[in-house]
Amino acid sequence: MTPISAPEDVGALWLLTLQRAIGRASHDVKDALNGISVNLEVIRSRAARPDVPASAVAQFGDAAGQQLERLTTLIEAVLALGRADRTPADVGATLRRVVAICGASASSTDAAVQLVDGGVMGSAQTRVHGDVVRLALMAPLLDMVTGTDRARRLSEVTCTLAGNDDAVQVVIAAEGRRATIPNGVAHILRGAGVRWTEGQDLSLAFPRA
């Protein structure tokens, strides 16, 4: 097996990828904060009027709650991916966090992302280093979700988590688009023992721990 790149090289590339992802997610964070603020101000102003029933502000409370839930999911994912990963790494947990950051909000023209449980047999842990797992999932997904035609939203991207006795598998697919591993990431994955196939779908196999 080809030796893996130096840990500092993997870490540096992962940091650049995470910064790119957070840059996209920052728009969602700002939108959510603004939405929460606006809805709470409406609730505050209407609740101060004695003639306004509680039912008149319920929809604004629901909207604020939904935006807070999205914001909480984003922040938890960013914090988890910013910390050193546990050993062995969990492909399923990492994928959920990556999808949370890469999934676009309703106001975005980029693609939305759906996570599908394809039935993992047993644990989703892998012997591949955590930063390599993160890089393998985040780098191609970012390329898939980022649109160039701002006049319309890209079709949804589906990430399916599955597995067999030997490996935990992730399949990334989107209608009409080819899924690939970026050139700078490929040699790192080869050195770490990650296998993949490209085409209409990108299928990644992480050897089990």
C-alpha positions in Angstrom: 0.0 0.0 0.0 1.2 3.5 -0.8 2.3 5.4 2.3 -0.3 8.0 3.4 0.7 11.7 3.1 2.2 13.4 6.1 -0.5 14.1 8.8 0.2 17.8 8.5 -0.6 17.7 4.7 -3.9 15.9 5.4 -4.7 18.3 8.2 -4.0 21.4 6.0 -6.2 20.1 3.2 -9.0 19.3 5.5 -8.8 22.7 7.1 -9.0 24.4 3.7 -12.1 22.2 2.9 -13.7 23.0 6.2 -13.2 26.7 5.8 -14.9 26.5 2.4 -17.8 24.7 3.9 -18.1 27.1 6.8 -18.0 30.0 4.3 -21.2 28.6 2.6 -22.8 27.7 5.9 -22.3 31.2 7.3 -25.0 32.5 4.9 -27.4 30.0 6.5 -26.4 31.1 10.0 -27.0 34.7 9.2 -30.3 33.9 7.6 -31.4 31.9 10.6 -30.3 34.5 13.1 -32.1 37.2 11.1 -35.3 35.1 10.8 -35.3 34.4 14.6 -34.8 38.0 15.4 -37.6 39.2 13.1 -40.1 36.6 14.3 -39.3 37.3 18.0 -39.8 41.0 17.4 -43.2 40.3 15.9 -44.1 38.2 18.8 -42.9 40.8 21.3 -44.8 43.6 19.6 -48.1 41.7 19.3 -47.9 40.1 22.7 -47.7 43.6 24.2 -51.2 44.3 22.9 -53.9 43.0 25.3 -56.4 42.5 22.5 -54.2 40.1 20.5 -54.9 36.4 21.2 -52.1 33.9 21.5 -53.1 32.2 18.3 -52.1 35.4 16.4 -48.4 34.9 17.2 -48.3 31.1 17.1 -47.1 30.9 13.5 -44.2 33.3 14.2 -43.2 31.2 17.2 -43.2 28.1 15.0 -41.1 29.8 12.4 -38.6 31.0 14.9 -38.4 27.5 16.4 -37.7 25.9 12.9 -34.9 28.5 12.3 -33.4 27.8 15.7 -33.5 24.1 15.0 -31.6 24.6 11.7 -29.1 26.9 13.4 -28.5 24.5 16.3 -27.9 21.6 13.8 -25.4 23.7 11.9 -23.5 24.9 15.0 -23.3 21.4 16.4 -21.9 20.1 13.1 -19.3 22.8 12.8 -18.2 22.3 16.4 -17.9 18.5 16.0 -16.0 18.7 12.7 -13.7 21.4 14.2 -12.6 19.1 17.1 -10.1 16.2 16.8 -12.1 13.1 15.9 -12.3 10.0 18.1 -10.5 6.8 17.2 -11.8 4.8 15.4 -13.7 7.3 13.3 -17.4 6.7 12.7 -18.4 7.2 9.0 -22.1 7.5 9.8 -21.6 10.3 12.4 -19.2 12.1 10.1 -21.5 11.9 7.2 -24.4 13.4 9.2 -22.3 16.3 10.2 -21.0 16.9 6.6 -24.5 16.8 5.2 -25.7 19.3 7.8 -23.1 21.8 6.7 -23.4 21.2 3.0 -27.2 21.0 2.9 -28.5 24.3 1.6 -31.3 26.3 3.2 -34.6 26.9 1.4 -33.4 30.4 0.3 -30.2 29.0 -1.4 -29.9 28.3 -5.1 -27.4 25.5 -4.4 -28.5 21.9 -4.1 -30.2 20.5 -1.1 -28.8 17.3 0.4 -30.7 14.3 1.6 -29.2 11.6 3.9 -30.5 8.1 3.3 -29.9 5.1 5.6 -29.2 2.2 3.3 -28.7 -0.3 6.1 -25.3 -0.4 7.7 -24.4 -3.9 8.8 -23.1 -3.5 12.4 -20.9 -0.6 13.4 -20.0 2.2 10.9 -16.5 2.6 12.4 -13.5 2.6 10.1 -9.7 2.2 10.6 -9.2 5.2 8.3 -8.1 8.4 10.1 -10.9 10.8 11.0 -9.5 13.7 9.0 -9.2 11.5 5.9 -12.9 10.3 6.3 -14.0 14.0 6.7 -12.0 15.0 3.6 -13.3 12.1 1.5 -16.9 13.0 2.2 -16.8 16.8 2.3 -14.6 17.6 -0.7 -16.7 15.9 -3.4 -20.0 16.9 -1.8 -19.1 20.6 -1.8 -18.4 20.3 -5.5 -21.7 18.6 -6.1 -23.9 21.1 -4.2 -22.3 24.3 -5.4 -24.2 25.7 -8.4 -22.9 27.9 -11.2 -26.3 28.8 -12.7 -27.8 31.2 -10.2 -31.1 31.4 -12.2 -32.2 28.0 -10.9 -31.5 25.6 -8.1 -29.6 22.4 -8.7 -31.3 19.0 -8.3 -31.0 17.4 -4.9 -27.9 15.4 -3.9 -28.5 12.1 -2.2 -26.0 10.6 0.3 -26.6 6.9 1.1 -24.9 5.2 4.0 -24.6 1.4 3.6 -22.1 -1.3 4.2 -21.0 -5.0 4.1 -18.8 -7.2 6.1 -15.6 -5.5 4.9 -16.4 -1.9 4.5 -18.7 1.0 5.3 -20.0 2.5 2.0 -21.2 6.0 1.1 -22.8 6.7 -2.3 -23.2 10.3 -3.4 -25.5 10.9 -6.4 -27.2 13.7 -8.2 -29.3 13.7 -11.3 -27.4 14.9 -14.4 -24.1 15.5 -12.6 -20.9 13.4 -12.4 -19.5 12.9 -8.9 -15.7 12.8 -8.7 -12.9 12.9 -6.1 -10.9 16.2 -6.4 -7.4 15.6 -7.7 -5.7 16.9 -4.5 -7.6 14.4 -2.4 -7.2 11.2 -4.5 -3.7 10.3 -3.4 -4.5 10.8 0.2 -7.5 8.4 0.0 -5.4 5.8 -1.9 -2.7 5.9 0.8 -5.4 5.5 3.5 -6.9 2.4 1.9 -10.2 4.1 0.8 -11.6 2.7 -2.4 -14.0 4.5 -4.7 -15.6 4.4 -8.1 -16.7 7.5 -10.1 -19.4 8.1 -12.6 -23.1 9.1 -12.3 -22.6 8.1 -8.7 -19.6 8.4 -6.4 -19.2 5.3 -4.3 -16.7 5.3 -1.4 -15.7 2.3 0.6 -14.0 2.7 4.0 -12.5 -0.4 5.5 -14.0 -1.4 8.8 -12.2 -0.9 12.1 
